[in-house]
């Protein structure tokens, strides 16, 4: 896109002597861009680091050899040309630049080594009659002539567009101290040159390239600057590929009135994107085709089939299944495609991905050249592999998982799931459209424990909804029978996302279906989950009732794990009701079950819950022991999210008993809260902030604690979590009253009491009103204080709170 006469404004000197495709720029007269070494464009965005590195190396004393490689259209030649011109401008190479375009990917114009050597020899001044007829003799004479020229005046060799090592190796300077730059779509690592693998541009740089390119065509063109979001989207839809961005720039230049947003809209259609990224001799598809048509048939077939994977990358094993070939046979094919930059290595070893535009090209070829039967067979092989391995991995996540085919242990299973998850998710969501509704149901079930462990909760809910649709519309009776199980799972996902009303509705529908089927144990499982939802909604009395009902329904020979979950959920509800001894008893019952079935992950959860009860019972030493054991179990089960929760509880417990430095406690809790935010768990981050406020109080920093509680309150309002709001307001009122800021404390307790009424939490409402009574008394409002004590007593009576507490409030002594 650059001005082809820009070189005439520079300070490059020399006369161009051309022979076929080779050009040497020699000292003497002004060199002009009439052929030979191309002039650089004025726009080179996003390549500053690479250009600076080449410039430093070319300006040094030691000769260098660099291979610049990358995707078709990544801008390899442009970078090399810029580097060459800068080298000339620096005066480091008075002998000039010896340039040759090898056309390595163009069958019609490809320059073989014999012909290339003839061109280079003539460019170096060797007369035609002295150019040998034998290739080996040409190599010898070329290196001799090159050495002689370089000895008189240092020069640079630029070999562009090499198609293979065999094509370019005879043209290298050999042992001579002559720097050489080679560009190629292939990673020609056997040449012994240092490799610079040119990445595509980041979206920001791509948008800048668009902006600068349009301004080159018309200085008044401000479309990219005025529509930055659209320009960024265009850059993303072009995959950051400079060639694609050059095409878009030309297309927009043809139509100055076309908005950037209209261009973005036209590129969103994946089926037509490649067709639209073309203008006369500029075309992304044509550039890709030059690489593809040089592939052997087995590589070309695998390239096409790899586009059938719905996820962002795939393993060599998956590629082999797509091809219906042994892994040992597929591996060299994938490696060859990677060397050609038709696929790219992913961040994890032995995994591969395609550039977005390259994938669209492969999909086009797959539809064109593979029969429907072949595509269906390849897809089913891939889905079967995903389901088999997901099942093997899920078995390792279950309590007492034994080594089996696929994965030796839990760690290996989690590592595979971490690497493969995005593909499994994509396969599950795509399965109904691929004619396999049973696959989305199966993958939904197999991924649940992993999704909860890694907090992929929106994915969990999305796949559950897709599975539910598949079950309800399936012609397969077994798939239809899965509806209540899927509803139960969906209810759990909704609860974890704090969509409580939706969760209750899903559970109630599932319970009805199980009851109609007469499946008592699964009905009890639904009640176990429903009880936890009620507890998290603050409906703890209902939760206790439902959970006792669930425990009574479980058959004696039923699932111990499900029974244990019911005990833990019961413990949570009892804890929230302040019935601490009963809560501890329930958690210990579950702990015994977890240890009996070797459920290390469940043990971590239960010990953490037990630790909180023990802490609230002022059994500090026992609480610390429980938290420390819970943390070990969380690490053993590789639940990083749970480890964060337990770690926050342990940090607070140590801080409250003075075992750790107060500032260190505050800092660690702040870090834990940020980590929860990083996991997009605003609710748990707020819970950790509550801990942080207590630590700040312990450190004597009450004002900061109030500020942190303000953060918690805002999070509660954002989440529409009335309990979280109530806790933040109640705690803030206590701190403000302690700081003798009684009017502010009254405001906090007034709002908190209203929230408690909405939650039907009469005990907590009584406490808030009792505390407000004390603050009003301090403000001289004796009548208001009496009203609050009376209202508090009534609330406690509704809650069934101990009479001693009521007596203290009525006596004006305030809450305990």
C-alpha positions in Angstrom: 0.0 0.0 0.0 3.0 2.2 0.1 4.1 4.9 -2.4 6.3 3.0 -4.9 8.4 6.1 -5.5 9.0 6.7 -1.8 12.6 5.4 -2.3 13.4 8.5 -4.4 13.2 10.6 -1.3 15.8 8.6 0.5 19.5 8.4 0.6 20.2 5.0 -1.0 23.0 5.1 -3.5 24.0 2.6 -6.2 23.1 1.6 -9.7 20.8 -1.3 -10.3 22.3 -4.1 -12.4 19.6 -6.7 -13.1 19.7 -10.2 -14.5 16.5 -12.1 -14.7 15.0 -11.8 -11.1 18.2 -10.8 -9.3 19.4 -7.3 -8.5 22.5 -6.1 -6.8 22.6 -2.5 -5.7 26.2 -1.3 -6.2 28.0 1.9 -5.2 27.9 4.7 -7.6 24.8 6.4 -8.6 21.4 6.9 -7.1 19.3 3.7 -7.1 15.7 3.9 -8.3 12.8 1.6 -7.7 12.3 0.6 -11.3 12.6 -3.1 -10.4 14.7 -5.4 -8.3 14.6 -4.6 -4.6 11.0 -3.4 -3.9 10.5 0.0 -2.3 9.1 -0.3 1.3 5.6 0.9 2.1 5.4 3.8 4.4 3.1 1.8 6.6 4.6 -0.9 8.8 2.4 -1.2 11.9 2.9 -3.7 14.7 6.4 -4.9 13.6 8.5 -2.5 15.6 10.1 -5.1 17.8 11.0 -7.4 14.9 12.3 -4.6 12.7 14.4 -3.2 15.5 15.9 -6.6 16.2 16.8 -7.1 12.5 18.2 -3.5 12.4 20.4 -4.1 15.4 21.7 -7.4 14.0 22.3 -6.0 10.6 24.2 -3.0 12.1 26.4 -5.3 14.1 29.9 -6.6 13.3 29.0 -10.3 13.1 27.3 -11.6 10.0 23.8 -12.9 10.5 21.5 -15.4 8.9 17.8 -15.0 9.5 14.8 -16.9 8.2 11.6 -14.8 8.4 8.6 -17.2 8.3 4.9 -17.1 8.9 1.5 -17.4 7.4 0.8 -16.5 3.8 0.1 -12.8 3.8 1.7 -12.2 7.2 4.0 -9.5 5.8 7.3 -11.4 5.7 8.6 -9.8 2.5 7.5 -6.3 3.7 9.5 -6.7 6.9 12.6 -8.0 5.1 12.4 -5.1 2.6 12.1 -2.5 5.3 15.1 -4.1 7.1 17.1 -4.1 3.9 16.4 -0.4 3.2 17.2 0.6 6.7 20.5 -1.3 6.4 21.3 0.5 3.2 20.5 3.9 4.8 22.7 3.1 7.8 25.8 2.9 5.5 26.7 -0.5 6.9 26.4 -2.1 3.5 28.0 0.1 0.9 28.1 -2.9 -1.5 24.3 -2.9 -1.6 21.7 -5.6 -1.4 21.6 -8.7 -3.6 17.9 -9.5 -3.9 16.2 -12.4 -5.5 12.5 -13.4 -5.5 12.4 -17.2 -5.8 8.6 -17.5 -6.3 8.8 -20.7 -4.3 5.0 -21.2 -4.2 4.2 -20.3 -7.8 4.4 -23.3 -10.1 4.6 -21.1 -13.2 7.3 -18.8 -12.0 9.3 -20.9 -9.4 13.0 -20.3 -9.8 15.1 -23.5 -9.4 18.6 -23.3 -7.8 20.3 -23.7 -11.2 18.5 -20.8 -12.7 18.7 -18.7 -9.5 22.5 -19.1 -9.4 22.8 -18.0 -13.0 20.8 -14.9 -12.1 22.9 -14.1 -9.0 26.2 -14.6 -10.9 25.1 -12.2 -13.6 23.9 -9.7 -11.0 27.4 -10.0 -9.4 28.9 -9.0 -12.8 29.9 -12.4 -14.1 29.6 -12.3 -18.0 27.2 -14.8 -19.5 29.9 -16.8 -21.2 31.7 -17.4 -17.9 28.6 -18.7 -16.1 29.1 -22.5 -15.7 26.6 -25.0 -17.1 26.8 -27.3 -14.1 25.0 -26.4 -10.8 27.8 -27.4 -8.5 30.2 -25.3 -10.5 27.8 -22.4 -10.3 27.7 -22.7 -6.5 31.4 -22.6 -6.3 31.7 -19.5 -8.6 28.8 -17.8 -6.9 30.4 -18.0 -3.4 33.7 -16.9 -4.8 32.2 -13.9 -6.6 30.1 -13.1 -3.6 33.1 -13.2 -1.3 35.1 -11.0 -3.6 32.4 -8.3 -3.8 31.8 -8.5 0.0 35.5 -8.2 0.6 35.7 -5.0 -1.3 32.4 -3.6 0.0 30.1 -5.3 2.5 26.7 -6.3 1.0 23.5 -8.0 2.2 21.7 -11.0 0.5 17.9 -11.1 0.5 16.3 -14.3 -0.8 12.6 -13.8 -0.9 9.8 -16.4 -1.0 11.7 -19.6 -0.7 9.6 -22.7 -1.1 11.9 -25.3 0.3 15.3 -25.8 1.8 16.5 -27.5 -1.4 15.6 -24.4 -3.4 17.4 -21.9 -1.1 20.4 -23.9 0.3 22.6 -23.6 -2.7 22.1 -19.8 -2.7 23.4 -19.2 0.9 26.8 -17.6 1.4 28.1 -20.7 3.0 31.1 -20.0 5.3 31.4 -16.4 4.0 30.9 -13.5 6.3 27.9 -12.2 4.3 24.6 -11.6 6.1 21.5 -13.2 4.5 17.8 -12.8 5.0 15.5 -15.5 3.7 11.7 -15.3 3.7 9.5 -18.4 3.4 6.1 -19.7 4.4 7.8 -22.9 5.6 9.9 -23.1 8.7 13.1 -24.2 7.1 14.9 -25.0 10.3 17.4 -27.3 8.6 19.1 -24.3 6.9 20.8 -23.4 10.2 19.4 -19.9 10.1 17.8 -18.3 13.1 14.1 -18.3 12.7 11.8 -15.3 13.1 8.3 -16.6 13.1 6.2 -13.6 12.3 2.9 -13.5 14.2 -0.3 -11.9 12.9 -1.1 -8.4 14.2 -3.0 -7.7 17.4 -6.4 -6.2 16.8 -5.2 -2.8 18.0 -2.3 -2.8 15.5 -4.6 -4.1 12.7 -7.0 -1.2 13.3 -4.0 1.2 13.2 -2.8 -0.3 9.9 -6.3 0.2 8.5 -6.3 3.8 9.6 -2.8 4.6 8.3 -3.5 2.8 5.0 -6.6 4.7 4.3 -4.9 8.0 5.1 -2.2 7.1 2.6 -4.8 6.8 0.0 -6.6 10.0 1.2 -5.3 12.2 4.0 -8.8 13.2 4.8 -10.1 9.6 5.2 -11.0 9.4 8.9 -13.4 6.4 8.9 -11.1 4.2 11.0 -10.5 6.9 13.5 -14.2 7.9 13.7 -15.4 4.3 14.0 -12.7 2.7 16.2 -14.9 -0.2 17.3 -15.8 -1.1 13.8 -12.2 -0.8 12.7 -11.1 -3.1 15.5 -13.8 -5.6 14.5 -12.7 -5.5 10.9 -9.1 -6.2 12.1 -10.3 -9.1 14.2 -12.4 -10.5 11.3 -9.3 -10.3 9.1 -7.5 -12.3 11.8 -4.8 -9.6 12.0 -3.4 -10.8 8.7 -1.7 -7.9 6.9 -2.7 -9.2 3.4 -6.4 -9.3 4.4 -6.1 -5.8 5.9 -4.5 -4.6 2.7 -7.4 -6.0 0.7 -9.9 -4.2 3.0 -8.0 -1.0 2.7 -8.1 -1.2 -1.1 -11.8 -2.0 -1.0 -12.6 0.9 1.3 -10.4 3.2 -0.8 -12.6 2.3 -3.8 -15.7 3.4 -2.0 -14.9 6.5 0.2 -18.5 6.7 1.4 -18.7 3.1 2.6 -18.8 3.1 6.5 -16.3 1.0 8.4 -19.3 -0.6 10.1 -20.7 -1.8 6.8 -17.4 -3.4 6.0 -17.4 -5.2 9.3 -21.0 -6.4 8.7 -20.0 -7.8 5.3 -17.1 -9.8 6.8 -19.2 -11.4 9.6 -20.6 -13.9 7.2 -18.1 -16.8 7.5 -19.3 -18.5 4.3 -18.5 -15.4 2.2 -15.6 -13.8 4.1 -12.9 -15.2 1.9 -14.7 -14.2 -1.3 -15.1 -10.7 0.0 -11.4 -10.5 0.9 -10.4 -10.1 -2.7 -9.7 -7.2 -5.1 -8.1 -7.7 -8.5 -4.6 -9.2 -7.9 -5.0 -9.0 -4.1 -6.8 -12.0 -2.7 -6.4 -14.0 0.6 -7.8 -17.2 -0.9 -5.3 -17.0 -3.8 -2.4 -16.6 -1.3 -3.6 -19.6 0.7 -4.0 -21.6 -2.5 -0.4 -21.2 -3.5 0.6 -23.1 -0.3 -2.2 -25.7 -0.5 -1.7 -26.8 -4.0 1.9 -27.8 -3.2 0.8 -30.3 -0.6 1.0 -34.1 -1.2 -2.5 -35.7 -1.2 -2.3 -37.1 2.3 -1.3 -33.8 3.8 -4.0 -32.0 1.8 -6.7 -34.4 3.0 -5.7 -34.0 6.6 -5.7 -30.2 6.2 -9.2 -30.3 4.9 -10.5 -32.7 7.6 -9.0 -30.8 10.5 -11.5 -28.0 9.8 -14.3 -30.3 11.0 -13.2 -29.9 14.6 -15.6 -27.3 16.1 -13.3 -26.1 18.8 -10.3 -23.7 18.6 -7.5 -26.3 18.5 -7.0 -30.0 18.4 -4.5 -32.6 19.4 -2.5 -34.9 17.1 -4.6 -37.7 18.3 -7.8 -36.0 17.3 -6.4 -35.2 13.9 -5.5 -38.8 13.5 -9.1 -39.9 14.3 -10.5 -37.3 11.8 -8.3 -38.9 9.2 -9.0 -42.4 10.3 -5.3 -43.1 10.6 -2.9 -44.3 13.4 -1.4 -41.4 15.4 2.1 -42.4 14.3 1.0 -41.9 10.6 -0.8 -38.7 11.3 1.9 -37.0 13.3 4.4 -36.4 10.5 1.5 -35.0 8.3 0.5 -32.5 11.0 4.2 -31.5 11.5 4.5 -30.9 7.8 1.4 -28.7 7.8 2.8 -26.8 10.7 6.1 -26.2 8.9 4.1 -24.8 6.0 2.2 -22.5 8.4 -1.1 -24.0 7.3 -1.6 -25.0 10.9 0.1 -23.5 13.9 1.4 -25.0 17.2 -0.9 -24.2 20.1 0.3 -23.1 23.5 0.3 -26.7 24.7 2.6 -29.2 23.2 1.1 -31.6 20.5 -1.9 -29.4 19.9 -2.6 -27.4 16.8 -4.8 -24.5 15.7 -5.7 -22.8 12.4 -5.7 -19.1 11.7 -9.4 -18.0 11.4 -9.1 -17.3 7.7 -7.1 -20.4 7.0 -9.8 -22.4 8.7 -12.5 -20.9 6.5 -10.3 -21.9 3.5 -10.0 -25.4 4.8 -13.7 -25.6 5.4 -14.4 -24.5 1.8 -12.0 -27.2 0.5 -13.6 -29.8 2.8 -17.1 -29.2 1.5 -15.8 -29.1 -2.1 -13.5 -32.2 -2.1 -14.8 -34.5 0.7 -18.1 -36.3 0.2 -20.9 -35.9 2.8 -20.4 -39.5 3.8 -16.7 -38.9 4.4 -17.3 -35.8 6.4 -19.9 -37.5 8.6 -17.7 -40.5 9.2 -14.7 -38.2 10.2 -17.0 -36.2 12.5 -18.4 -39.3 14.2 -14.9 -40.6 14.8 -13.9 -37.3 16.4 -17.0 -37.2 18.6 -16.6 -40.8 19.7 -13.0 -40.0 20.8 -14.1 -37.0 22.8 -16.8 -38.9 24.6 -14.6 -41.9 25.3 -11.8 -39.8 26.8 -14.2 -37.5 28.6 -15.8 -40.5 30.3 -12.3 -41.8 31.3 -11.4 -38.4 32.7 -14.7 -38.1 34.6 -14.1 -41.4 36.2 -10.9 -40.1 37.7 -12.8 -37.1 39.2 -15.2 -39.3 41.1 -14.5 -40.4 44.7 -12.0 -43.2 44.8 -11.1 -43.1 41.2 -8.8 -45.9 40.2 -6.2 -45.9 37.4 -7.8 -47.0 34.2 -7.6 -46.8 30.4 -6.9 -43.3 29.3 -5.6 -41.6 32.5 -3.5 -43.0 35.4 -4.8 -40.5 38.0 -6.9 -37.4 38.7 -4.0 -35.0 37.8 -3.6 -36.5 34.4 -7.4 -36.4 33.8 -7.5 -32.7 34.8 -4.6 -31.9 32.6 -6.4 -33.4 29.6 -9.6 -31.7 30.5 -7.9 -28.3 30.9 -6.3 -28.7 27.4 -9.3 -30.1 25.7 -12.2 -28.3 27.4 -12.9 -25.7 24.7 -13.2 -28.4 22.1 -15.4 -30.6 24.3 -17.7 -27.6 24.9 -17.8 -26.8 21.2 -18.5 -30.4 20.3 -21.3 -30.6 22.8 -23.0 -27.4 21.5 -22.5 -28.4 17.8 -23.6 -32.1 18.3 -27.4 -31.6 17.6 -26.7 -29.8 14.3 -24.3 -32.6 13.4 -27.1 -35.1 13.9 -26.0 -36.4 17.3 -28.3 -35.1 20.0 -27.2 -38.1 22.2 -23.7 -36.6 22.2 -24.7 -33.3 23.8 -26.6 -35.2 26.5 -23.6 -37.5 27.2 -21.0 -34.7 27.2 -23.2 -32.6 29.4 -23.2 -35.3 32.1 -19.5 -36.1 31.7 -18.4 -32.4 32.0 -20.4 -31.4 35.1 -17.9 -32.1 37.8 -15.1 -30.5 35.8 -17.2 -27.4 35.0 -18.0 -26.9 38.7 -14.4 -27.5 39.7 -13.1 -24.9 37.2 -16.1 -22.6 37.6 -17.3 -22.8 34.0 -20.8 -22.1 35.2 -22.3 -20.3 32.2 -21.0 -23.1 30.0 -22.5 -25.6 32.4 -25.9 -23.9 32.1 -25.7 -23.4 28.3 -24.8 -27.0 27.6 -27.5 -28.2 30.0 -30.1 -26.2 28.2 -28.9 -27.5 24.8 -29.0 -31.1 26.3 -32.6 -30.5 27.6 -33.8 -29.4 24.2 -32.1 -32.5 22.7 -33.7 -34.8 25.2 -37.2 -33.3 24.8 -37.1 -33.5 20.9 -35.2 -36.8 20.5 -36.7 -39.8 18.9 -34.5 -42.1 21.1 -36.4 -43.2 24.2 -33.3 -43.4 26.3 -32.3 -39.9 25.4 -35.8 -38.7 26.3 -35.6 -40.4 29.7 -32.6 -38.1 30.6 -34.9 -35.1 30.9 -35.3 -35.0 34.7 -31.6 -35.7 35.3 -30.8 -32.8 33.0 -33.3 -30.6 34.8 -31.6 -31.4 38.1 -28.2 -30.5 36.6 -29.6 -27.3 35.1 -31.0 -26.3 38.5 -27.6 -26.8 40.0 -26.0 -24.6 37.4 -28.6 -21.9 38.0 -28.1 -22.0 41.7 -24.3 -21.7 41.3 -25.0 -18.6 39.1 -27.3 -17.3 41.9 -30.4 -17.5 39.6 -32.4 -18.9 42.5 -35.9 -18.7 41.2 -34.9 -20.5 38.0 -33.1 -23.1 40.1 -36.1 -23.8 42.3 -38.3 -24.2 39.2 -35.9 -26.6 37.5 -35.7 -28.7 40.7 -39.4 -28.8 41.2 -40.0 -29.9 37.7 -37.3 -32.6 38.0 -38.8 -33.8 41.3 -42.2 -34.2 39.7 -40.8 -36.3 36.8 -38.8 -38.5 39.2 -41.9 -39.0 41.4 -44.0 -40.0 38.4 -41.3 -42.5 37.5 -41.2 -43.8 41.0 -37.4 -43.2 41.4 -37.2 -42.4 45.1 -33.4 -42.0 45.3 -33.2 -39.5 42.5 -36.1 -37.6 44.0 -34.1 -37.4 47.2 -31.2 -36.1 45.3 -33.3 -33.3 43.9 -34.5 -32.4 47.4 -30.8 -32.4 48.5 -30.1 -29.8 45.9 -33.3 -27.9 46.5 -32.4 -27.6 50.2 -29.0 -26.0 49.3 -30.8 -23.5 47.1 -33.2 -22.6 49.8 -30.3 -22.2 52.2 -28.5 -19.8 49.8 -31.7 -17.9 49.3 -31.9 -17.4 53.1 -34.9 -19.7 53.5 -33.1 -21.8 56.0 -36.0 -23.2 57.9 -37.5 -24.5 54.6 -34.0 -25.9 53.7 -33.8 -27.8 57.0 -37.3 -29.3 56.4 -36.5 -30.3 52.8 -33.1 -31.8 53.7 -34.5 -33.9 56.6 -37.1 -35.2 54.1 -34.3 -36.1 51.6 -32.3 -38.0 54.2 -35.4 -39.9 55.2 -36.0 -40.9 51.5 -32.5 -42.2 50.7 -32.6 -46.0 50.7 -30.2 -47.8 53.0 -28.3 -49.2 50.0 -28.4 -46.0 48.1 -25.5 -43.6 47.2 -23.4 -42.7 50.2 -22.1 -39.7 48.3 -25.6 -38.2 47.7 -26.5 -38.9 51.4 -23.3 -37.1 52.5 -24.2 -34.1 50.3 -27.5 -33.9 52.1 -25.8 -33.8 55.5 -23.5 -31.0 54.4 -26.3 -29.0 52.9 -28.2 -29.5 56.2 -25.2 -28.4 58.1 -25.0 -25.1 56.1 -28.7 -24.3 56.8 -28.3 -25.1 60.5 -25.2 -23.0 60.7 -27.0 -20.1 59.2 -29.8 -20.5 61.7 -27.3 -20.4 64.5 -27.9 -24.0 65.5 -24.1 -24.6 65.8 -23.9 -27.9 67.6 -26.4 -29.5 65.2 -24.5 -28.1 62.2 -21.3 -29.5 63.5 -22.9 -32.9 63.9 -24.2 -32.8 60.3 -20.8 -31.9 58.9 -19.1 -34.7 60.9 -21.7 -37.2 59.5 -20.7 -36.2 56.0 -17.0 -36.2 56.8 -17.3 -39.8 57.9 -19.0 -40.7 54.5 -16.3 -38.8 52.5 -13.6 -40.7 54.2 -15.4 -44.0 53.7 -15.7 -43.5 50.0 -12.3 -41.8 49.6 -13.9 -38.6 48.4 -11.0 -36.2 49.0 -12.7 -33.3 47.3 -15.9 -33.7 49.3 -13.7 -34.0 52.4 -12.2 -30.6 51.7 -15.6 -29.0 51.3 -16.9 -30.5 54.5 -13.9 -29.7 56.6 -14.1 -26.1 55.4 -17.7 -25.9 56.5 -16.9 -27.5 59.8 -14.1 -25.1 60.4 -16.5 -22.2 60.0 -18.9 -23.7 62.6 -16.0 -24.3 65.0 -14.8 -20.8 64.6 -18.3 -19.4 65.4 -18.3 -21.7 68.5 -15.1 -20.0 69.6 -13.2 -23.3 69.3 -10.3 -21.6 67.6 -7.7 -24.4 67.8 -10.1 -26.9 66.4 -11.2 -24.5 63.7 -7.6 -24.0 62.6 -7.0 -27.7 62.4 -10.1 -28.2 60.3 -9.1 -25.4 57.9 -5.6 -26.7 57.5 -6.8 -30.2 56.8 -9.4 -28.7 54.3 -6.6 -26.8 52.5 -4.5 -29.9 52.1 -7.5 -31.8 50.7 -8.4 -29.0 48.3 -4.8 -29.0 47.0 -4.8 -32.8 46.7 -8.0 -32.6 44.6 -6.6 -29.7 42.6 -9.6 -27.5 43.2 -7.9 -24.1 43.0 -11.2 -22.3 43.6 -12.0 -24.2 46.8 -8.4 -23.7 47.9 -8.9 -19.9 47.6 -12.0 -20.1 49.8 -10.3 -22.3 52.4 -7.2 -20.2 52.4 -9.3 -17.1 53.1 -11.0 -18.7 56.0 -7.7 -20.0 57.4 -6.1 -16.6 57.0 -8.9 -14.9 58.9 -8.9 -17.5 61.6 -5.2 -17.1 62.2 -5.5 -13.4 62.2 -8.3 -13.4 64.7 -6.3 -15.4 67.2 -3.2 -13.3 66.6 -1.1 -16.0 65.0 -0.2 -13.8 61.9 0.7 -10.2 61.4 -2.5 -8.1 61.0 -1.1 -6.3 57.9 -0.2 -9.6 56.3 -3.6 -11.0 57.0 -5.3 -7.9 55.4 -3.0 -8.2 52.3 -3.6 -11.9 51.8 -7.3 -11.5 52.0 -7.2 -8.6 49.5 -5.2 -10.9 47.1 -7.8 -13.6 47.6 -10.6 -11.3 46.8 -8.9 -10.1 43.6 -8.3 -13.8 42.6 -12.1 -14.4 43.0 -12.7 -11.4 40.8 -10.4 -12.9 38.3 -12.5 -16.0 38.3 -15.5 -13.7 37.8 -17.1 -14.8 41.1 -18.3 -11.5 42.4 -20.3 -13.1 45.2 -17.3 -15.1 46.7 -15.1 -12.1 46.2 -17.5 -10.1 48.4 -17.5 -12.9 51.0 -13.7 -12.6 51.2 -14.1 -8.8 51.5 -16.2 -9.4 54.6 -13.3 -11.4 56.0 -11.0 -8.5 55.1 -13.2 -6.0 57.0 -12.9 -8.2 60.1 -9.1 -8.3 59.7 -9.0 -4.5 59.4 -11.0 -4.1 62.6 -8.5 -6.5 64.3 -5.7 -4.2 63.0 -7.4 -1.1 64.4 -8.3 0.3 61.0 -12.0 0.8 61.4 -12.5 3.5 58.7 -10.9 1.2 56.1 -13.1 -1.6 57.3 -16.2 0.5 56.7 -15.0 1.4 53.2 -14.5 -2.3 52.4 -18.0 -3.1 53.7 -19.2 -0.4 51.2 -17.6 -2.4 48.4 -19.4 -5.5 49.7 -22.7 -3.6 49.8 -22.3 -2.5 46.2 -21.5 -6.1 45.1 -24.7 -7.3 46.9 -26.8 -4.7 45.1 -25.2 -5.6 41.8 -26.0 -9.3 42.5 -29.4 -8.5 44.0 -28.2 -10.6 47.0 -30.3 -9.4 49.9 -28.4 -11.5 52.4 -25.0 -10.1 51.4 -26.4 -6.6 51.6 -27.9 -7.3 55.0 -24.6 -8.6 56.3 -22.6 -5.6 55.0 -25.1 -3.1 56.4 -25.3 -4.9 59.8 -21.5 -5.0 60.2 -21.1 -1.5 59.0 -23.6 -0.3 61.6 -21.6 -2.1 64.4 -18.4 -0.4 63.3 -20.0 3.0 62.9 -21.7 2.8 66.3 -18.3 1.8 67.8 -16.9 5.0 66.2 -19.8 7.0 67.8 -21.2 7.7 64.3 -24.6 6.8 65.6 -26.7 8.6 62.9 -25.0 6.6 60.1 -25.3 3.4 62.1 -29.1 4.0 62.4 -29.3 4.3 58.6 -27.4 1.1 58.1 -29.5 -0.9 60.6 -32.8 0.6 59.2 -32.0 -0.7 55.7 -30.7 -4.0 57.1 -33.9 -4.6 59.1 -36.0 -4.0 56.0 -33.9 -6.5 54.1 -34.3 -9.0 56.9 -38.1 -8.6 56.7 -37.9 -9.3 52.9 -35.9 -12.4 53.7 -38.2 -13.6 56.5 -35.1 -13.7 58.7 -36.8 -12.7 62.0 -33.8 -13.5 64.2 -31.4 -11.3 62.3 -34.1 -8.5 62.0 -34.4 -8.6 65.8 -30.7 -8.2 66.2 -30.6 -5.2 63.8 -33.5 -3.5 65.5 -31.9 -4.2 68.9 -28.7 -2.6 67.8 -30.6 0.3 66.2 -32.3 0.8 69.6 -28.9 1.3 71.3 -27.8 3.8 68.6 -31.1 5.8 69.0 -30.6 5.8 72.7 -27.1 7.3 72.2 -28.7 10.0 70.0 -31.1 10.9 72.7 -34.1 9.3 71.0 -35.5 7.4 74.0 -39.0 6.9 72.4 -37.5 5.5 69.2 -35.2 3.2 71.2 -38.2 1.8 73.1 -40.1 1.2 69.9 -37.1 -0.7 68.4 -36.8 -2.9 71.5 -40.5 -3.8 71.3 -40.2 -4.6 67.6 -37.0 -6.5 68.2 -38.7 -8.6 70.9 -41.6 -9.4 68.5 -39.1 -10.4 65.8 -37.2 -12.7 68.2 -40.5 -14.3 69.3 -41.4 -15.1 65.7 -37.9 -16.6 65.2 -38.0 -18.6 68.4 -34.9 -17.0 69.7 -33.7 -17.7 73.2 -35.6 -15.7 75.8 -32.3 -14.5 77.4 -31.5 -12.6 74.3 -34.9 -10.9 74.3 -34.5 -10.1 78.0 -31.2 -8.3 77.5 -32.7 -6.3 74.7 -35.7 -5.2 76.7 -33.4 -4.3 79.5 -31.6 -1.9 77.2 -28.3 -3.7 77.2 -28.2 -4.2 73.5 -27.3 -7.3 71.5 -24.8 -9.7 72.9 
